[in-house]
Amino acid sequence: MTTSPPELIPAEQHALPEHEVKWFLDLLGDGDWKTADEILQSVEQPVNDSTKRRLRQLAAGSAGRIAGGQKGYKLVVHMTADEYGHFEGWMSSQEREMKRRRLDAHKVFHSTTRTR
C-alpha cells in the first residue's frame, strides 16, 4: 500500500524529504518498470516538465535505490543483471557526454579574451 503522493511541484529546496523518496520507493515496489507518464497518471498528477523533473530529483536523491532511464523507473534491487548492465552502460555514456560538453565549453570560454 502506498501513501498519498507528495506535492510534485514544491517550492525550491535543496534536500529531498525522505518521506517523498519513500513514497517513490513504495510506488515502485512491485518490481516493474514505470514511465514518468504512468506514475503521474496513476497518482492523478499533471504530466508536465515540472512533475517529471521532480520524479528525476527523487530518483537521483534515492541513494542509488531507484534507476531511471529510457524505460522509466525501477528499483535497482529488482533489476536483472541485463537490466543493470544496460542501466550502468547508459549512465556511463551520459557521464562521458556531460564531461565532454563541460570540457568543450571550458576550452571555448578560456580561448576568448576576457575584458572583465
Secondary structure, DSSP 8 states (H G I E B T S, - for coil): -------SS----SS--HHHHHHHHHHTTT---B-HHHHHHHTT---SHHHHHHHHHHHHTTTTSEEEETTEEEEGGG--HHHHHHHHHHHHHHHHHHHHHHHHHHHHHHHS----
